[in-house]
């Protein structure tokens, strides 16, 4: 029976490490210069809900509002196709809802109704932004503690650095493209952390197992063997997930477009990082069999055994 081929994943590790550092520098630079384009969930603004008798044409609504002079407008259905939610980066104006209703009513052969005219203050947006950031930091801290107990400290450091790598690149992408960063995108970033962590743990578990059972081979050979053994699972999971996300990004509409794009980028980067970042960090930390083999029992402990 022919021996299974082992791919040399760690061969180009220095080139790919330089590529990862370059992506991180670009992301951090963009975040420092451009920042994130926060949506109304974070910056505050007005919410207007309009009721239609028949399913609404969202594209036509956007065009009408743009011609009327309204900027930074987000239009989406709310529950049903006849319920339209309009978000505007505008100051509080009690007459805003009535003005939008009149703008949309012109030329319609149906009667529209104003159902809601609310304002989300910047103070609420600031609290959401702070709570979201703290939640992400807390998640990373708890992950590091868990992995330190589950595996070993070097594995814990490698997994958390890989997660930070993934999050920064996704945030950098949104900063570079100046796409709206709202609560749905924040939820996608947290989902990326969970997905990438799961992928990394699968790889780390096989690496730890092979360090214990493979008598021959150095750290590079053992990691290459482990990555080869988990490759089919990693690619199959990523491929099937990407198919769903591509469908959401193309056909899901504006409501979840940012969510789908963030997850698409996160899964591509997360798959890459579980192979080339998390494992590469283990080599940089000089992981060895001695780190994973339990220490031998001392003579006093052996004498006390029944």
C-alpha positions in Angstrom: 0.0 0.0 0.0 1.5 3.4 -1.1 2.4 5.8 1.7 0.3 8.9 1.8 2.0 12.0 0.4 2.9 14.6 3.0 2.7 18.2 1.8 5.4 20.6 2.8 3.2 23.3 4.2 6.0 24.8 6.3 8.4 25.1 3.4 7.4 28.6 2.4 6.6 29.7 6.0 9.1 32.6 6.0 7.6 34.1 2.8 4.0 33.7 4.1 5.0 35.1 7.4 6.2 38.2 5.6 3.0 38.3 3.6 0.9 38.1 6.9 3.0 40.9 8.4 2.4 43.0 5.3 -1.3 42.5 5.4 -1.3 43.4 9.1 0.7 46.6 8.5 -1.7 47.6 5.7 -4.7 46.9 7.9 -3.4 48.7 11.0 -2.3 51.6 8.8 -5.7 51.9 7.2 -7.4 51.7 10.6 -5.1 54.5 11.9 -5.5 56.8 8.9 -9.1 56.1 7.6 -10.7 54.4 10.7 -13.9 52.5 10.4 -17.0 53.9 8.7 -19.4 53.3 11.6 -23.1 52.8 10.7 -26.0 54.4 12.4 -25.9 51.7 15.1 -22.8 53.4 16.4 -22.9 57.0 15.2 -26.6 57.7 15.9 -29.2 58.9 13.4 -32.9 58.8 12.6 -35.1 55.8 11.9 -38.3 56.1 9.9 -40.7 53.2 9.2 -43.1 53.5 6.4 -46.0 51.1 5.7 -47.0 50.1 2.2 -50.1 48.4 1.0 -48.2 46.4 -1.6 -44.6 45.1 -1.6 -42.2 48.0 -1.8 -39.5 48.6 -4.4 -36.4 49.4 -2.3 -34.3 50.6 -5.3 -37.0 53.1 -6.3 -37.2 54.3 -2.7 -33.5 54.9 -2.5 -33.6 56.9 -5.8 -36.4 59.1 -4.6 -34.7 59.9 -1.3 -31.4 60.6 -3.1 -33.1 63.0 -5.5 -34.8 64.7 -2.5 -31.4 65.4 -1.0 -31.2 62.8 1.7 -27.7 61.4 2.1 -26.3 58.3 3.8 -29.6 56.5 3.6 -30.1 52.8 4.3 -33.4 51.3 3.1 -34.5 47.8 4.0 -37.6 45.8 4.6 -38.6 45.3 8.2 -40.4 42.0 8.8 -42.6 42.0 5.7 -42.1 43.2 2.1 -44.6 46.0 2.9 -42.8 47.3 5.9 -39.9 49.6 5.0 -37.3 50.8 7.5 -35.3 53.9 6.5 -32.1 54.9 8.4 -30.6 58.3 7.9 -27.5 60.0 9.4 -29.6 63.0 10.2 -30.1 65.1 13.3 -33.3 64.7 15.3 -36.3 66.3 13.5 -39.9 65.6 14.6 -41.1 66.5 11.0 -38.6 64.2 9.3 -41.0 61.3 9.1 -43.8 63.4 7.6 -41.3 64.9 5.1 -40.1 61.5 3.9 -43.7 60.2 3.8 -44.7 63.1 1.4 -41.6 62.4 -0.7 -42.5 58.8 -1.2 -46.2 59.3 -1.5 -45.8 61.4 -4.7 -46.7 59.3 -7.8 -47.8 56.3 -5.8 -51.1 54.6 -6.5 -51.3 53.3 -2.9 -51.6 54.9 0.5 -48.5 55.0 2.6 -48.5 55.3 6.4 -45.9 56.6 8.8 -45.4 54.0 11.6 -42.3 55.2 13.3 -40.1 58.3 13.5 -37.3 57.8 16.1 -33.8 59.1 16.8 -30.8 57.0 18.0 -28.5 59.3 19.9 -24.7 59.3 19.6 -24.4 58.4 23.3 -26.1 55.0 22.6 -23.8 54.5 19.6 -20.8 55.2 21.7 -21.9 52.7 24.4 -22.5 50.0 21.7 -19.0 50.6 20.2 -17.3 50.4 23.6 -19.3 47.3 24.7 -18.6 45.6 21.4 -14.8 46.2 21.7 -14.7 45.1 25.3 -16.7 41.9 24.4 -14.2 41.1 21.7 -11.2 41.6 24.1 -12.9 39.5 26.8 -13.5 36.7 24.3 -9.8 36.6 23.3 -8.7 36.6 26.9 -11.0 33.7 27.8 -9.9 31.8 24.7 -6.3 32.2 25.8 -6.9 30.9 29.3 -8.9 27.9 28.0 -6.3 26.9 25.5 -3.5 27.2 28.1 -5.3 24.5 30.1 -6.5 22.5 27.1 -3.2 22.3 25.4 -0.1 24.2 26.5 0.9 27.9 26.8 2.7 28.0 23.4 -0.4 26.7 21.7 -2.5 29.3 23.6 -0.3 32.1 22.4 -0.3 30.8 18.8 -4.1 30.5 18.7 -4.8 34.0 20.1 -2.2 35.6 17.8 -3.8 33.9 14.8 -7.2 35.2 15.9 -5.9 38.7 16.3 -4.4 38.4 12.8 -7.8 37.4 11.4 -9.8 40.1 13.2 -7.3 42.9 12.2 -7.4 41.9 8.6 -11.2 41.8 8.4 -11.4 45.2 10.1 -8.7 46.5 7.8 -10.7 45.4 4.8 -13.7 47.3 5.9 -11.5 50.3 6.6 -9.8 50.2 3.2 -13.1 49.8 1.3 -14.9 52.2 3.7 -17.9 49.8 4.0 -20.4 50.5 6.8 -19.5 48.9 10.1 -22.6 48.2 12.0 -23.8 45.7 14.6 -24.3 42.9 12.0 -20.7 43.3 10.9 -19.6 43.2 14.5 -21.6 40.0 14.9 -19.8 38.6 11.9 -16.4 39.5 13.3 -17.3 37.6 16.5 -18.4 34.6 14.4 -15.1 34.7 12.6 -13.3 34.4 15.9 -15.4 31.3 16.7 -14.9 29.7 13.3 -11.2 30.4 13.1 -10.7 29.1 16.7 -12.6 25.9 15.9 -10.4 25.3 12.8 -7.2 26.1 14.8 -8.1 23.7 17.6 -8.7 20.9 15.2 -5.2 21.4 13.7 -3.6 21.9 17.1 -5.2 18.7 18.5 -3.7 16.7 15.6 -0.3 18.4 16.1 -0.3 17.5 19.8 -1.3 13.9 19.1 1.4 13.5 16.5 4.1 15.0 18.7 3.2 12.3 21.2 3.0 9.3 18.9 5.5 10.0 16.1 8.9 8.8 17.2 10.8 10.1 14.2 10.9 13.6 12.6 11.5 17.1 13.8 8.9 19.7 14.6 8.5 20.8 10.9 7.9 17.3 9.7 5.4 16.6 12.5 3.5 19.8 11.7 3.5 19.1 8.0 2.1 15.6 8.7 -0.6 17.0 11.0 -1.7 19.7 8.5 -1.8 17.1 5.7 -4.1 14.8 7.8 -6.5 17.7 8.6 -6.4 19.3 5.1 -9.4 17.6 3.6 -11.6 18.4 6.6 -10.4 22.1 6.6 -11.0 22.6 2.9 -14.3 20.8 2.8 -15.7 22.8 5.8 -14.4 26.1 4.3 -15.7 25.4 0.8 -19.3 24.5 1.9 -19.5 27.5 4.2 -18.2 29.8 1.5 -20.9 28.6 -0.9 -23.6 29.7 1.5 -21.9 33.0 2.2 -21.5 33.8 -1.5 -25.3 33.2 -2.0 -26.0 35.5 1.0 -23.7 38.2 -0.3 -25.2 38.1 -3.8 -28.9 37.5 -3.1 -29.3 38.5 0.6 -29.9 42.1 -0.1 -28.4 45.2 1.6 -29.5 44.2 5.1 -27.0 41.4 5.5 -24.5 42.3 2.8 -21.9 43.6 5.2 -22.4 40.6 7.4 -21.8 38.2 4.5 -18.7 40.1 3.2 -17.2 40.1 6.7 -17.7 36.4 7.1 -16.5 35.6 3.6 -13.2 37.5 4.3 -13.0 36.0 7.8 -13.3 32.4 6.6 -10.8 32.8 3.8 -8.3 34.5 6.2 -9.2 32.1 9.0 -8.5 29.0 6.9 -5.2 30.5 5.8 -4.2 31.4 9.4 -5.0 28.0 10.9 -2.5 26.5 8.5 0.2 29.1 8.0 -0.1 31.4 11.0 -1.1 29.3 14.0 1.3 26.5 13.0 4.1 28.9 12.1 3.9 30.6 15.5 4.5 27.2 17.1 7.7 26.8 15.2 8.7 30.4 16.2 8.1 29.5 19.9 10.2 26.3 19.3 7.6 23.8 20.3 9.0 20.4 21.1 7.9 16.9 22.2 9.1 17.8 25.8 6.3 20.5 25.9 3.6 17.9 25.4 4.8 14.8 27.1 3.8 14.6 30.8 6.8 14.8 33.2 7.9 11.4 34.7 6.7 10.7 38.2 9.2 11.2 40.9 10.5 8.2 43.0 8.5 9.3 46.1 5.3 9.3 44.0 6.0 5.9 42.7 6.7 4.5 46.2 3.4 5.8 47.4 1.4 4.0 44.7 -0.5 0.9 45.9 
